[in-house]
Amino acid sequence: MTNTITMIDYGASNIRSAFKAFEYVGAQVTLTGDPDIVRRATKLVLPGVGAFGSGMGALRAAGLEAPIHEAVQRGIPLLGICAGMQFLFDSSDEMGIHQGLGLIPGHVTRFPDQLRLQEEARPLKIPHMGWNQLEIAVPHPLLQDVPASGYGYFVHSYYCSPSDPTHVLAWSDYGMPFAAIVARDNVLGIQFHPEKSQHIGLQIIRNYVERC
């Protein structure tokens, strides 16, 4: 285990708050867009905000897609956050069809219109924004000491639909169940913003740094 984190900077995300959160839990964080540094990393974080297509385009333009794959193939842990989690999947239909990193089988798609909570008649607003409860599906080192009914802070209009539901570590519900945390071997993803999710988010970040 190592507390040295390489955070991928591809020029398309606001990553300062994530950077500070990892530092807060004691990680030594290197922020880089250098493909060679990414290739040699011992633990990777891929943050992200904004549209899937533009984010993946920026990753590819920076020459970072292949180094990410090479690091993952040699067993290096990779954590995607928010849009960074969505990039881990095969594809997205956000503003056209776009190919992702293909590290977790599945697709990213928009929440359907007219979603409703069971107890409410009014439609839910999209984007899904604010606190929502997590339902932990399986134990995992990333979720050590995280309460089964904790909350995360979400901001997203698109959700990940894994081909294999066993890749889901935790679900949430916004008129329909959706994947909040995923993992496939050494590739992990968090849809909500752990850096904005108070003690639960910090615990998940600490777990990634110390246990994954």
C-alpha positions in Angstrom: 0.0 0.0 0.0 1.1 3.6 -0.7 -0.2 7.0 0.2 1.3 8.5 -3.0 -1.4 9.5 -5.4 -1.1 10.7 -9.0 -4.1 12.8 -9.9 -4.6 13.1 -13.6 -4.9 16.7 -15.0 -6.2 16.7 -18.5 -7.3 20.4 -18.5 -11.0 19.7 -18.5 -12.0 19.5 -14.8 -12.1 21.5 -11.7 -9.8 19.3 -9.5 -8.6 21.7 -6.8 -11.2 20.6 -4.2 -10.4 16.9 -4.9 -6.7 17.6 -4.6 -7.1 19.3 -1.2 -9.3 16.4 0.1 -6.7 13.8 -0.7 -4.0 16.0 0.9 -6.3 16.4 4.0 -6.3 12.6 4.6 -2.6 12.5 4.4 -1.9 11.6 0.8 1.1 12.9 -1.1 -0.6 14.1 -4.3 1.1 14.7 -7.6 -1.1 16.6 -10.1 0.0 15.9 -13.7 -0.9 15.7 -17.3 2.4 14.0 -18.2 1.7 10.6 -19.9 5.0 9.2 -18.6 4.3 10.1 -15.0 0.8 8.6 -15.3 2.3 5.5 -16.8 4.7 5.0 -13.9 2.1 5.9 -11.1 1.5 3.7 -8.1 -2.1 4.8 -7.6 -4.2 7.0 -9.9 -7.2 9.3 -9.4 -9.2 10.5 -12.4 -11.5 13.4 -11.4 -14.0 15.0 -13.8 -16.8 17.5 -14.4 -18.7 18.5 -17.5 -19.6 16.5 -20.6 -18.4 13.0 -21.3 -17.4 13.7 -25.0 -15.3 16.7 -24.3 -13.7 15.1 -21.2 -12.7 12.0 -23.2 -11.6 14.2 -26.1 -9.3 16.1 -23.7 -7.8 12.9 -22.3 -7.1 11.6 -25.8 -5.7 14.9 -27.0 -3.3 14.9 -24.0 -2.1 11.4 -24.9 -3.4 10.0 -21.6 -5.7 7.2 -22.6 -2.9 4.6 -23.4 -0.9 5.3 -20.2 -4.0 4.9 -18.1 -4.7 1.5 -19.7 -1.0 0.5 -19.2 -1.1 1.4 -15.6 -4.4 -0.5 -15.0 -3.1 -3.6 -16.8 -0.1 -3.8 -14.5 -2.4 -3.7 -11.5 -2.3 -0.1 -10.5 -5.4 1.1 -8.7 -7.5 3.7 -10.5 -10.3 5.8 -9.0 -12.7 7.8 -11.2 -14.7 10.5 -9.5 -18.0 12.0 -10.9 -17.5 12.3 -14.7 -14.2 10.4 -14.1 -16.3 7.4 -13.0 -18.3 7.7 -16.2 -15.2 7.8 -18.3 -14.4 4.3 -17.0 -17.3 2.8 -19.0 -17.5 1.7 -22.6 -19.6 4.5 -24.0 -22.0 7.4 -23.3 -24.9 8.9 -25.3 -24.4 12.4 -23.8 -24.7 14.8 -26.8 -23.9 12.0 -29.3 -22.3 8.6 -28.9 -18.8 8.7 -27.4 -16.4 5.9 -26.5 -15.0 5.8 -23.0 -12.0 4.0 -21.5 -13.7 0.6 -21.6 -12.4 -0.5 -18.2 -15.8 -1.4 -16.8 -18.4 -2.9 -19.2 -21.5 -0.8 -19.5 -23.0 2.4 -20.8 -23.7 6.0 -19.5 -27.1 7.5 -20.3 -29.3 10.3 -19.1 -31.9 10.0 -16.4 -35.3 9.6 -18.1 -37.7 12.5 -18.0 -40.7 12.4 -15.6 -38.9 10.5 -12.9 -40.8 10.5 -9.6 -40.2 9.3 -6.1 -42.8 6.8 -5.0 -44.2 9.2 -2.3 -44.3 12.3 -4.6 -46.5 13.1 -7.6 -44.3 15.9 -9.0 -41.5 15.0 -11.4 -37.9 15.0 -10.2 -35.6 17.7 -11.5 -32.6 16.8 -13.7 -29.8 17.2 -13.0 -29.9 15.1 -9.8 -28.3 17.6 -7.4 -27.9 17.3 -3.6 -27.6 14.7 -0.9 -28.8 11.2 -1.5 -28.6 8.0 0.5 -26.2 5.2 -0.4 -27.2 1.5 -0.2 -24.1 -0.6 0.1 -24.4 -3.8 -2.0 -21.2 -5.7 -1.0 -18.3 -5.1 1.4 -15.1 -3.6 -0.1 -12.0 -2.0 1.3 -13.2 1.3 -0.3 -16.2 1.2 2.0 -14.5 0.3 5.3 -16.1 2.2 8.2 -18.7 3.8 5.9 -22.2 3.4 7.3 -24.7 1.4 5.3 -27.1 4.2 5.1 -24.7 7.1 4.6 -25.2 10.0 2.2 -23.2 11.4 -0.7 -23.5 14.7 -2.5 -24.4 14.2 -6.2 -24.4 16.6 -9.2 -25.2 14.7 -12.5 -27.7 14.3 -15.3 -26.3 11.0 -16.6 -25.8 7.7 -14.8 -23.7 4.6 -15.3 -25.4 1.3 -16.2 -22.9 -1.5 -15.7 -23.4 -4.6 -17.9 -22.6 -6.7 -14.8 -24.5 -5.6 -11.6 -21.9 -7.3 -9.5 -19.6 -4.4 -10.3 -21.8 -2.1 -8.2 -20.5 -1.6 -4.7 -23.3 0.8 -3.7 -26.5 2.0 -5.2 -28.5 5.2 -4.8 -32.1 6.0 -5.9 -33.5 9.0 -7.8 -36.8 7.7 -9.0 -34.9 4.6 -10.1 -31.9 2.8 -8.7 -28.5 3.8 -10.1 -24.9 2.9 -9.5 -23.3 5.2 -7.0 -20.0 3.4 -6.5 -18.5 0.7 -8.8 -15.5 -1.5 -8.9 -13.9 -4.0 -11.2 -10.7 -5.5 -9.9 -8.3 -2.5 -9.5 -10.6 0.0 -11.2 -13.1 1.9 -9.0 -15.5 4.7 -9.5 -17.6 7.1 -7.4 -20.5 9.0 -9.0 -21.0 11.5 -6.2 -18.4 14.1 -5.0 -16.6 12.6 -2.0 -14.7 15.8 -1.4 -18.1 17.5 -0.9 -19.6 14.6 1.1 -18.3 15.5 4.5 -17.0 12.8 6.8 -18.3 9.9 4.7 -16.6 11.2 1.6 -13.4 11.8 3.5 -13.6 8.2 4.8 -13.9 6.8 1.3 -11.0 9.0 0.1 -8.9 7.8 3.1 -9.9 4.2 2.4 -8.7 4.5 -1.2 -5.4 6.0 -0.1 -4.7 3.5 2.7 -6.6 0.3 1.8 -6.9 0.0 -2.0 
